[in-house]
């Protein structure tokens, strides 16, 4: 039943960091696929979006299919260039292509650096990462939880935005 090499069971965009569920056996591959299809995998993403965002649920179809994302605002940073940056936790209930990016754009708060859906400051990288992935183990009892820390560039960007805001305010630019 062993696969020749671990096989990813879902994917992240190339510019998105985070854990990926991989199967080492055919049985695990089938079980993980079923878990994703039946929405039994808990996924949480972190993003830095441009604009003020309130916590809530986005129900906006994507390509004619129902799509839902739960948005939790975690804090804001003033920014002289972009106005305000909001840290958000994003939990996709459905799994559509570019769902999180499209739902943030739908809220008029695109993800910083998103060159496809209206994010300002292209060329600085996409400020989106998969923070947490949790699921039942496909072949054994128990829950598997994988988490990563926020990428350092998020904190560096917030600090730079805050510094620019403070400078602009001190010099009467705002």
N, CA and C atoms as an extended XYZ file, in Angstrom:
522
Properties=species:S:1:pos:R:3:atomname:S:1:resname:S:1:resid:I:1 pbc="F F F"
N         0.817       -1.198        0.000 N   UNK     1
C         0.000        0.000        0.000 CA  UNK     1
C         0.864        1.268        0.000 C   UNK     1
N         2.160        1.136        0.213 N   UNK     2
C         3.041        2.309        0.285 CA  UNK     2
C         3.176        2.967       -1.086 C   UNK     2
N         3.196        4.289       -1.073 N   UNK     3
C         3.439        5.060       -2.294 CA  UNK     3
C         4.946        5.203       -2.494 C   UNK     3
N         5.406        5.386       -3.723 N   UNK     4
C         6.851        5.525       -3.953 CA  UNK     4
C         7.455        6.753       -3.263 C   UNK     4
N         6.627        7.795       -3.079 N   UNK     5
C         7.063        9.015       -2.397 CA  UNK     5
C         5.815        9.656       -1.783 C   UNK     5
N         5.970       10.434       -0.717 N   UNK     6
C         4.795       11.120       -0.159 CA  UNK     6
C         4.102       11.960       -1.227 C   UNK     6
N         2.773       11.923       -1.206 N   UNK     7
C         1.968       12.592       -2.224 CA  UNK     7
C         1.073       13.642       -1.567 C   UNK     7
N         1.216       14.936       -1.937 N   UNK     8
C         0.356       15.970       -1.353 CA  UNK     8
C        -1.106       15.706       -1.689 C   UNK     8
N        -1.986       15.975       -0.722 N   UNK     9
C        -3.413       15.721       -0.933 CA  UNK     9
C        -4.200       17.002       -1.157 C   UNK     9
N        -3.556       18.128       -0.975 N   UNK    10
C        -4.146       19.426       -1.311 CA  UNK    10
C        -2.984       20.322       -1.706 C   UNK    10
N        -3.279       21.550       -2.086 N   UNK    11
C        -2.187       22.398       -2.535 CA  UNK    11
C        -2.341       23.804       -1.987 C   UNK    11
N        -1.221       24.482       -1.929 N   UNK    12
C        -1.184       25.903       -1.626 CA  UNK    12
C        -0.604       26.604       -2.847 C   UNK    12
N        -1.016       27.838       -3.078 N   UNK    13
C        -0.389       28.606       -4.155 CA  UNK    13
C         1.112       28.678       -3.890 C   UNK    13
N         1.880       28.835       -4.939 N   UNK    14
C         3.338       28.846       -4.819 CA  UNK    14
C         3.836       29.913       -3.856 C   UNK    14
N         3.117       31.018       -3.721 N   UNK    15
C         3.562       32.118       -2.865 CA  UNK    15
C         2.982       32.060       -1.459 C   UNK    15
N         2.325       30.964       -1.103 N   UNK    16
C         1.696       30.826        0.210 CA  UNK    16
C         2.450       29.777        1.021 C   UNK    16
N         2.952       30.177        2.179 N   UNK    17
C         3.660       29.258        3.066 CA  UNK    17
C         2.654       28.491        3.923 C   UNK    17
N         3.073       27.349        4.463 N   UNK    18
C         2.222       26.642        5.402 CA  UNK    18
C         2.296       25.146        5.270 C   UNK    18
N         1.659       24.450        6.209 N   UNK    19
C         1.669       22.989        6.175 CA  UNK    19
C         0.809       22.435        5.043 C   UNK    19
N         1.240       21.295        4.508 N   UNK    20
C         0.516       20.601        3.448 CA  UNK    20
C         0.335       19.150        3.892 C   UNK    20
N        -0.876       18.628        3.785 N   UNK    21
C        -1.147       17.230        4.139 CA  UNK    21
C        -0.647       16.323        3.029 C   UNK    21
N         0.215       15.377        3.379 N   UNK    22
C         0.769       14.430        2.407 CA  UNK    22
C         0.452       13.010        2.858 C   UNK    22
N         0.213       12.142        1.905 N   UNK    23
C        -0.060       10.735        2.187 CA  UNK    23
C         1.164        9.899        1.829 C   UNK    23
N         1.445        8.897        2.668 N   UNK    24
C         2.555        7.986        2.384 CA  UNK    24
C         2.058        6.644        1.859 C   UNK    24
N         0.741        6.402        1.991 N   UNK    25
C         0.165        5.153        1.494 CA  UNK    25
C        -1.065        5.473        0.641 C   UNK    25
N        -1.468        4.506       -0.175 N   UNK    26
C        -2.662        4.689       -1.000 CA  UNK    26
C        -3.906        4.851       -0.129 C   UNK    26
N        -3.984        4.070        0.936 N   UNK    27
C        -5.124        4.159        1.849 CA  UNK    27
C        -5.231        5.537        2.487 C   UNK    27
N        -4.094        6.075        2.904 N   UNK    28
C        -4.084        7.421        3.493 CA  UNK    28
C        -4.458        8.462        2.441 C   UNK    28
N        -4.011        8.273        1.222 N   UNK    29
C        -4.330        9.201        0.133 CA  UNK    29
C        -5.837        9.265       -0.083 C   UNK    29
N        -6.495        8.145       -0.099 N   UNK    30
C        -7.947        8.088       -0.286 CA  UNK    30
C        -8.653        8.717        0.918 C   UNK    30
N        -8.212        8.362        2.126 N   UNK    31
C        -8.845        8.885        3.340 CA  UNK    31
C        -8.684       10.401        3.456 C   UNK    31
N        -7.509       10.915        3.142 N   UNK    32
C        -7.304       12.364        3.186 CA  UNK    32
C        -8.168       13.070        2.144 C   UNK    32
N        -8.256       12.504        0.951 N   UNK    33
C        -9.112       13.087       -0.080 CA  UNK    33
C       -10.557       13.160        0.366 C   UNK    33
N       -11.025       12.098        0.992 N   UNK    34
C       -12.400       12.064        1.503 CA  UNK    34
C       -12.597       13.122        2.598 C   UNK    34
N       -11.610       13.253        3.487 N   UNK    35
C       -11.701       14.245        4.567 CA  UNK    35
C       -11.789       15.661        4.003 C   UNK    35
N       -11.008       15.972        2.982 N   UNK    36
C       -11.082       17.296        2.362 CA  UNK    36
C       -12.430       17.492        1.679 C   UNK    36
N       -12.910       16.489        0.959 N   UNK    37
C       -14.192       16.605        0.265 CA  UNK    37
C       -15.350       16.810        1.230 C   UNK    37
N       -15.293       16.161        2.385 N   UNK    38
C       -16.380       16.240        3.364 CA  UNK    38
C       -16.175       17.366        4.372 C   UNK    38
N       -15.222       18.257        4.102 N   UNK    39
C       -14.966       19.427        4.931 CA  UNK    39
C       -14.638       19.056        6.379 C   UNK    39
N       -13.861       18.000        6.566 N   UNK    40
C       -13.471       17.548        7.897 CA  UNK    40
C       -12.076       18.022        8.285 C   UNK    40
N       -11.446       18.811        7.439 N   UNK    41
C       -10.117       19.347        7.710 CA  UNK    41
C       -10.268       20.803        8.104 C   UNK    41
N        -9.717       21.143        9.255 N   UNK    42
C        -9.783       22.507        9.761 CA  UNK    42
C        -8.567       23.274        9.247 C   UNK    42
N        -8.815       24.323        8.462 N   UNK    43
C        -7.733       25.130        7.892 CA  UNK    43
C        -7.896       26.567        8.365 C   UNK    43
N        -6.777       27.174        8.756 N   UNK    44
C        -6.807       28.585        9.120 CA  UNK    44
C        -5.625       29.278        8.473 C   UNK    44
N        -5.911       30.406        7.845 N   UNK    45
C        -4.901       31.187        7.160 CA  UNK    45
C        -4.753       32.533        7.857 C   UNK    45
N        -3.617       33.147        7.679 N   UNK    46
C        -3.391       34.502        8.155 CA  UNK    46
C        -3.087       35.376        6.956 C   UNK    46
N        -3.525       36.625        7.020 N   UNK    47
C        -3.272       37.553        5.917 CA  UNK    47
C        -3.174       38.971        6.448 C   UNK    47
N        -2.509       39.793        5.685 N   UNK    48
C        -2.436       41.223        5.937 CA  UNK    48
C        -3.190       41.872        4.784 C   UNK    48
N        -4.327       42.511        5.099 N   UNK    49
C        -5.158       43.103        4.051 CA  UNK    49
C        -5.119       44.617        4.146 C   UNK    49
N        -5.393       45.264        3.036 N   UNK    50
C        -5.366       46.720        2.960 CA  UNK    50
C        -6.791       47.237        3.143 C   UNK    50
N        -7.008       47.910        4.265 N   UNK    51
C        -8.317       48.444        4.584 CA  UNK    51
C        -8.790       47.925        5.925 C   UNK    51
N        -9.807       48.584        6.448 N   UNK    52
C       -10.395       48.161        7.722 CA  UNK    52
C       -11.401       47.049        7.448 C   UNK    52
N       -11.279       45.975        8.196 N   UNK    53
C       -12.160       44.820        8.021 CA  UNK    53
C       -12.742       44.444        9.381 C   UNK    53
N       -14.037       44.163        9.407 N   UNK    54
C       -14.688       43.672       10.615 CA  UNK    54
C       -14.792       42.156       10.535 C   UNK    54
N       -14.855       41.519       11.676 N   UNK    55
C       -15.046       40.071       11.707 CA  UNK    55
C       -16.426       39.736       11.173 C   UNK    55
N       -16.531       38.594       10.521 N   UNK    56
C       -17.808       38.163        9.974 CA  UNK    56
C       -17.629       37.018        9.008 C   UNK    56
N       -18.672       36.729        8.262 N   UNK    57
C       -18.661       35.641        7.296 CA  UNK    57
C       -18.933       36.198        5.899 C   UNK    57
N       -18.140       35.749        4.945 N   UNK    58
C       -18.341       36.140        3.550 CA  UNK    58
C       -18.987       34.960        2.832 C   UNK    58
N       -20.173       35.191        2.299 N   UNK    59
C       -20.856       34.209        1.452 CA  UNK    59
C       -20.978       34.833        0.072 C   UNK    59
N       -19.994       34.579       -0.767 N   UNK    60
C       -19.996       35.135       -2.111 CA  UNK    60
C       -19.607       34.029       -3.079 C   UNK    60
N       -20.456       33.731       -4.059 N   UNK    61
C       -20.149       32.647       -4.986 CA  UNK    61
C       -18.870       32.906       -5.774 C   UNK    61
N       -18.178       31.834       -6.092 N   UNK    62
C       -16.988       31.895       -6.934 CA  UNK    62
C       -17.221       30.964       -8.107 C   UNK    62
N       -17.146       31.526       -9.299 N   UNK    63
C       -17.384       30.776      -10.534 CA  UNK    63
C       -18.723       30.049      -10.500 C   UNK    63
N       -19.731       30.711       -9.921 N   UNK    64
C       -21.075       30.157       -9.869 CA  UNK    64
C       -21.302       29.119       -8.781 C   UNK    64
N       -20.308       28.865       -7.954 N   UNK    65
C       -20.434       27.868       -6.888 CA  UNK    65
C       -20.471       28.559       -5.531 C   UNK    65
N       -21.275       28.038       -4.586 N   UNK    66
C       -21.319       28.659       -3.268 CA  UNK    66
C       -19.941       28.612       -2.607 C   UNK    66
N       -19.574       29.719       -1.950 N   UNK    67
C       -18.277       29.819       -1.301 CA  UNK    67
C       -18.423       30.609       -0.016 C   UNK    67
N       -17.834       30.099        1.051 N   UNK    68
C       -17.952       30.738        2.360 CA  UNK    68
C       -16.590       30.808        3.035 C   UNK    68
N       -16.298       31.963        3.616 N   UNK    69
C       -15.077       32.176        4.380 CA  UNK    69
C       -15.434       32.915        5.664 C   UNK    69
N       -14.910       32.435        6.791 N   UNK    70
C       -15.080       33.119        8.068 CA  UNK    70
C       -13.855       34.015        8.270 C   UNK    70
N       -14.111       35.301        8.516 N   UNK    71
C       -13.055       36.298        8.668 CA  UNK    71
C       -13.039       36.783       10.111 C   UNK    71
N       -11.861       36.772       10.731 N   UNK    72
C       -11.694       37.293       12.084 CA  UNK    72
C       -10.618       38.363       12.056 C   UNK    72
N       -11.013       39.603       12.363 N   UNK    73
C       -10.050       40.708       12.428 CA  UNK    73
C        -9.260       40.578       13.718 C   UNK    73
N        -7.927       40.705       13.608 N   UNK    74
C        -7.062       40.522       14.781 CA  UNK    74
C        -6.335       41.784       15.200 C   UNK    74
N        -6.372       42.812       14.404 N   UNK    75
C        -5.687       44.047       14.765 CA  UNK    75
C        -5.411       44.881       13.538 C   UNK    75
N        -5.147       46.171       13.766 N   UNK    76
C        -4.899       47.084       12.663 CA  UNK    76
C        -3.599       47.845       12.893 C   UNK    76
N        -2.967       48.207       11.788 N   UNK    77
C        -1.745       49.011       11.804 CA  UNK    77
C        -1.948       50.180       10.857 C   UNK    77
N        -1.784       51.429       11.358 N   UNK    78
C        -1.890       52.561       10.435 CA  UNK    78
C        -0.724       52.562        9.465 C   UNK    78
N        -0.977       53.007        8.250 N   UNK    79
C         0.040       53.003        7.206 CA  UNK    79
C        -0.112       54.271        6.367 C   UNK    79
N         0.982       55.033        6.230 N   UNK    80
C         0.926       56.278        5.472 CA  UNK    80
C         0.641       56.031        3.998 C   UNK    80
N         1.056       54.904        3.463 N   UNK    81
C         0.881       54.621        2.041 CA  UNK    81
C        -0.490       54.007        1.763 C   UNK    81
N        -0.902       53.038        2.579 N   UNK    82
C        -2.127       52.275        2.309 CA  UNK    82
C        -3.295       52.618        3.226 C   UNK    82
N        -3.134       53.548        4.145 N   UNK    83
C        -4.212       53.906        5.059 CA  UNK    83
C        -4.188       53.061        6.320 C   UNK    83
N        -4.677       51.861        6.210 N   UNK    84
C        -4.658       50.943        7.349 CA  UNK    84
C        -4.448       49.522        6.834 C   UNK    84
N        -3.664       48.754        7.587 N   UNK    85
C        -3.468       47.332        7.305 CA  UNK    85
C        -4.157       46.557        8.420 C   UNK    85
N        -4.926       45.548        8.062 N   UNK    86
C        -5.629       44.740        9.053 CA  UNK    86
C        -5.112       43.315        9.013 C   UNK    86
N        -4.748       42.797       10.189 N   UNK    87
C        -4.393       41.385       10.320 CA  UNK    87
C        -5.693       40.608       10.420 C   UNK    87
N        -5.845       39.579        9.592 N   UNK    88
C        -7.052       38.771        9.635 CA  UNK    88
C        -6.701       37.286        9.696 C   UNK    88
N        -7.566       36.534       10.359 N   UNK    89
C        -7.544       35.078       10.295 CA  UNK    89
C        -8.659       34.692        9.344 C   UNK    89
N        -8.364       33.809        8.411 N   UNK    90
C        -9.333       33.392        7.398 CA  UNK    90
C        -9.541       31.887        7.490 C   UNK    90
N       -10.795       31.473        7.624 N   UNK    91
C       -11.124       30.048        7.664 CA  UNK    91
C       -12.045       29.729        6.494 C   UNK    91
N       -11.518       29.068        5.467 N   UNK    92
C       -12.384       28.700        4.349 CA  UNK    92
C       -13.306       27.547        4.732 C   UNK    92
N       -14.591       27.732        4.511 N   UNK    93
C       -15.551       26.651        4.751 CA  UNK    93
C       -15.643       25.785        3.502 C   UNK    93
N       -15.539       26.435        2.351 N   UNK    94
C       -15.486       25.716        1.075 CA  UNK    94
C       -14.065       25.844        0.545 C   UNK    94
N       -13.755       25.177       -0.521 N   UNK    95
C       -12.387       25.189       -1.042 CA  UNK    95
C       -12.331       25.515       -2.523 C   UNK    95
N       -12.575       26.757       -2.860 N   UNK    96
C       -12.536       27.177       -4.259 CA  UNK    96
C       -11.169       27.774       -4.591 C   UNK    96
N       -10.833       27.774       -5.858 N   UNK    97
C        -9.551       28.330       -6.317 CA  UNK    97
C        -9.480       29.830       -5.992 C   UNK    97
N        -8.438       30.231       -5.312 N   UNK    98
C        -8.194       31.619       -4.911 CA  UNK    98
C        -9.327       32.175       -4.059 C   UNK    98
N       -10.025       31.318       -3.341 N   UNK    99
C       -11.179       31.750       -2.553 CA  UNK    99
C       -10.836       32.869       -1.574 C   UNK    99
N        -9.775       32.708       -0.801 N   UNK   100
C        -9.450       33.705        0.214 CA  UNK   100
C        -9.076       35.037       -0.428 C   UNK   100
N        -8.308       34.977       -1.484 N   UNK   101
C        -7.902       36.190       -2.182 CA  UNK   101
C        -9.113       36.903       -2.772 C   UNK   101
N       -10.024       36.150       -3.349 N   UNK   102
C       -11.209       36.733       -3.972 CA  UNK   102
C       -12.185       37.271       -2.924 C   UNK   102
N       -12.332       36.571       -1.813 N   UNK   103
C       -13.246       37.050       -0.778 CA  UNK   103
C       -12.716       38.315       -0.107 C   UNK   103
N       -11.405       38.409        0.087 N   UNK   104
C       -10.850       39.648        0.643 CA  UNK   104
C       -11.078       40.806       -0.319 C   UNK   104
N       -10.872       40.585       -1.609 N   UNK   105
C       -11.131       41.617       -2.606 CA  UNK   105
C       -12.614       41.993       -2.616 C   UNK   105
N       -13.491       41.014       -2.415 N   UNK   106
C       -14.931       41.252       -2.344 CA  UNK   106
C       -15.271       42.202       -1.184 C   UNK   106
N       -14.501       42.121       -0.099 N   UNK   107
C       -14.696       42.995        1.059 CA  UNK   107
C       -14.070       44.378        0.857 C   UNK   107
N       -13.543       44.649       -0.323 N   UNK   108
C       -12.798       45.876       -0.606 CA  UNK   108
C       -11.589       46.013        0.309 C   UNK   108
N       -10.994       44.894        0.655 N   UNK   109
C        -9.783       44.855        1.469 CA  UNK   109
C        -8.871       43.774        0.898 C   UNK   109
N        -8.284       44.033       -0.278 N   UNK   110
C        -7.452       43.001       -0.907 CA  UNK   110
C        -6.221       42.677       -0.068 C   UNK   110
N        -5.714       41.483       -0.256 N   UNK   111
C        -4.504       41.057        0.442 CA  UNK   111
C        -3.328       41.857       -0.110 C   UNK   111
N        -2.509       42.347        0.784 N   UNK   112
C        -1.344       43.127        0.401 CA  UNK   112
C        -0.478       42.320       -0.562 C   UNK   112
N        -0.127       42.915       -1.681 N   UNK   113
C         0.733       42.273       -2.672 CA  UNK   113
C         0.011       41.355       -3.637 C   UNK   113
N        -1.315       41.280       -3.568 N   UNK   114
C        -2.072       40.390       -4.458 CA  UNK   114
C        -2.184       41.010       -5.846 C   UNK   114
N        -1.414       40.480       -6.783 N   UNK   115
C        -1.378       41.042       -8.127 CA  UNK   115
C        -2.543       40.590       -9.005 C   UNK   115
N        -3.344       39.646       -8.552 N   UNK   116
C        -4.483       39.183       -9.354 CA  UNK   116
C        -5.803       39.830       -8.970 C   UNK   116
N        -5.969       40.156       -7.699 N   UNK   117
C        -7.268       40.623       -7.221 CA  UNK   117
C        -7.195       42.002       -6.570 C   UNK   117
N        -6.362       42.870       -7.107 N   UNK   118
C        -6.394       44.270       -6.723 CA  UNK   118
C        -5.569       44.685       -5.537 C   UNK   118
N        -4.701       43.836       -5.043 N   UNK   119
C        -3.866       44.231       -3.913 CA  UNK   119
C        -2.832       45.252       -4.324 C   UNK   119
N        -2.677       46.311       -3.537 N   UNK   120
C        -1.677       47.323       -3.881 CA  UNK   120
C        -0.260       46.810       -3.638 C   UNK   120
N         0.683       47.541       -4.141 N   UNK   121
C         2.103       47.283       -3.939 CA  UNK   121
C         2.517       45.929       -4.477 C   UNK   121
N         2.280       45.750       -5.732 N   UNK   122
C         2.677       44.511       -6.396 CA  UNK   122
C         4.194       44.383       -6.376 C   UNK   122
N         4.672       43.174       -6.370 N   UNK   123
C         6.100       42.933       -6.384 CA  UNK   123
C         6.724       42.785       -5.005 C   UNK   123
N         5.930       42.922       -3.942 N   UNK   124
C         6.483       42.765       -2.592 CA  UNK   124
C         6.162       41.391       -2.006 C   UNK   124
N         5.457       40.582       -2.757 N   UNK   125
C         5.074       39.257       -2.277 CA  UNK   125
C         3.662       39.265       -1.723 C   UNK   125
N         3.035       38.130       -1.736 N   UNK   126
C         1.666       37.977       -1.257 CA  UNK   126
C         1.686       37.769        0.256 C   UNK   126
N         0.965       38.582        0.988 N   UNK   127
C         0.940       38.498        2.447 CA  UNK   127
C        -0.204       37.592        2.913 C   UNK   127
N        -0.061       36.313        2.591 N   UNK   128
C        -1.028       35.265        2.933 CA  UNK   128
C        -0.248       34.007        3.273 C   UNK   128
N        -0.634       33.333        4.356 N   UNK   129
C         0.003       32.063        4.713 CA  UNK   129
C        -1.005       31.155        5.397 C   UNK   129
N        -0.779       29.853        5.288 N   UNK   130
C        -1.610       28.870        5.979 CA  UNK   130
C        -1.027       28.695        7.377 C   UNK   130
N        -1.766       29.099        8.383 N   UNK   131
C        -1.281       29.072        9.767 CA  UNK   131
C        -1.481       27.712       10.427 C   UNK   131
N        -2.602       27.073       10.127 N   UNK   132
C        -2.951       25.858       10.870 CA  UNK   132
C        -3.713       24.888        9.969 C   UNK   132
N        -3.370       23.616       10.133 N   UNK   133
C        -4.058       22.539        9.433 CA  UNK   133
C        -4.300       21.445       10.474 C   UNK   133
N        -5.551       21.034       10.658 N   UNK   134
C        -5.883       20.024       11.656 CA  UNK   134
C        -6.877       19.032       11.070 C   UNK   134
N        -6.619       17.745       11.312 N   UNK   135
C        -7.493       16.695       10.781 CA  UNK   135
C        -7.312       15.426       11.595 C   UNK   135
N        -8.264       14.533       11.457 N   UNK   136
C        -8.104       13.208       12.043 CA  UNK   136
C        -7.046       12.469       11.244 C   UNK   136
N        -6.226       11.686       11.947 N   UNK   137
C        -5.226       10.884       11.238 CA  UNK   137
C        -5.971        9.916       10.325 C   UNK   137
N        -5.543        9.773        9.079 N   UNK   138
C        -6.309        8.952        8.131 CA  UNK   138
C        -6.331        7.463        8.456 C   UNK   138
N        -5.340        6.957        9.188 N   UNK   139
C        -5.272        5.514        9.414 CA  UNK   139
C        -5.155        5.111       10.882 C   UNK   139
N        -5.096        6.069       11.784 N   UNK   140
C        -4.945        5.758       13.207 CA  UNK   140
C        -5.832        6.712       14.009 C   UNK   140
N        -6.199        6.310       15.224 N   UNK   141
C        -7.018        7.221       16.029 CA  UNK   141
C        -6.200        8.446       16.446 C   UNK   141
N        -6.868        9.560       16.559 N   UNK   142
C        -6.206       10.769       17.012 CA  UNK   142
C        -6.246       11.872       15.975 C   UNK   142
N        -5.994       13.060       16.452 N   UNK   143
C        -6.021       14.266       15.621 CA  UNK   143
C        -4.593       14.714       15.343 C   UNK   143
N        -4.349       15.140       14.129 N   UNK   144
C        -3.050       15.671       13.726 CA  UNK   144
C        -3.221       17.175       13.522 C   UNK   144
N        -2.394       17.957       14.210 N   UNK   145
C        -2.461       19.413       14.108 CA  UNK   145
C        -1.078       19.932       13.739 C   UNK   145
N        -1.013       20.708       12.681 N   UNK   146
C         0.243       21.331       12.246 CA  UNK   146
C         0.039       22.841       12.229 C   UNK   146
N         0.934       23.569       12.871 N   UNK   147
C         0.863       25.024       12.901 CA  UNK   147
C         2.227       25.609       12.604 C   UNK   147
N         2.215       26.792       12.006 N   UNK   148
C         3.467       27.520       11.813 CA  UNK   148
C         3.296       28.926       12.390 C   UNK   148
N         4.421       29.532       12.737 N   UNK   149
C         4.407       30.920       13.175 CA  UNK   149
C         4.219       31.826       11.967 C   UNK   149
N         3.774       33.027       12.240 N   UNK   150
C         3.635       34.008       11.180 CA  UNK   150
C         5.006       34.266       10.556 C   UNK   150
N         5.086       34.332        9.234 N   UNK   151
C         6.367       34.662        8.602 CA  UNK   151
C         6.898       36.009        9.104 C   UNK   151
N         8.206       36.095        9.285 N   UNK   152
C         8.821       37.306        9.840 CA  UNK   152
C         8.534       38.554        9.022 C   UNK   152
N         8.372       38.403        7.722 N   UNK   153
C         8.164       39.580        6.888 CA  UNK   153
C         6.857       40.301        7.224 C   UNK   153
N         5.877       39.610        7.804 N   UNK   154
C         4.633       40.259        8.219 CA  UNK   154
C         4.926       41.288        9.306 C   UNK   154
N         5.639       40.871       10.337 N   UNK   155
C         5.988       41.777       11.429 CA  UNK   155
C         6.872       42.920       10.956 C   UNK   155
N         7.819       42.609       10.081 N   UNK   156
C         8.693       43.660        9.541 CA  UNK   156
C         7.883       44.681        8.752 C   UNK   156
N         6.901       44.207        7.972 N   UNK   157
C         6.096       45.131        7.174 CA  UNK   157
C         5.216       46.006        8.074 C   UNK   157
N         4.638       45.414        9.118 N   UNK   158
C         3.836       46.204       10.059 CA  UNK   158
C         4.690       47.276       10.739 C   UNK   158
N         5.906       46.900       11.159 N   UNK   159
C         6.798       47.853       11.824 CA  UNK   159
C         7.168       48.999       10.876 C   UNK   159
N         7.433       48.664        9.637 N   UNK   160
C         7.779       49.678        8.637 CA  UNK   160
C         6.585       50.604        8.381 C   UNK   160
N         5.385       50.033        8.307 N   UNK   161
C         4.179       50.839        8.092 CA  UNK   161
C         3.953       51.777        9.275 C   UNK   161
N         4.112       51.270       10.473 N   UNK   162
C         3.929       52.093       11.686 CA  UNK   162
C         4.959       53.230       11.717 C   UNK   162
N         6.209       52.915       11.388 N   UNK   163
C         7.273       53.918       11.381 CA  UNK   163
C         6.974       55.005       10.350 C   UNK   163
N         6.539       54.614        9.154 N   UNK   164
C         6.177       55.582        8.122 CA  UNK   164
C         5.008       56.450        8.539 C   UNK   164
N         4.027       55.843        9.198 N   UNK   165
C         2.865       56.592        9.689 CA  UNK   165
C         3.301       57.627       10.717 C   UNK   165
N         4.138       57.208       11.675 N   UNK   166
C         4.616       58.124       12.710 CA  UNK   166
C         5.400       59.279       12.087 C   UNK   166
N         6.282       58.991       11.128 N   UNK   167
C         7.073       60.029       10.474 CA  UNK   167
C         6.160       61.000        9.739 C   UNK   167
N         5.211       60.496        8.977 N   UNK   168
C         4.299       61.344        8.211 CA  UNK   168
C         3.471       62.223        9.145 C   UNK   168
N         3.042       61.693       10.267 N   UNK   169
C         2.254       62.473       11.223 CA  UNK   169
C         3.108       63.565       11.858 C   UNK   169
N         4.354       63.231       12.221 N   UNK   170
C         5.256       64.212       12.827 CA  UNK   170
C         5.607       65.355       11.880 C   UNK   170
N         5.629       65.075       10.593 N   UNK   171
C         6.014       66.063        9.597 CA  UNK   171
C         4.810       66.683        8.870 C   UNK   171
N         3.633       66.487        9.417 N   UNK   172
C         2.437       67.115        8.869 CA  UNK   172
C         2.004       66.601        7.506 C   UNK   172
N         2.407       65.386        7.168 N   UNK   173
C         2.041       64.800        5.880 CA  UNK   173
C         0.643       64.189        5.899 C   UNK   173
N         0.094       63.970        7.073 N   UNK   174
C        -1.235       63.332        7.171 CA  UNK   174
C        -2.283       64.324        7.621 C   UNK   174
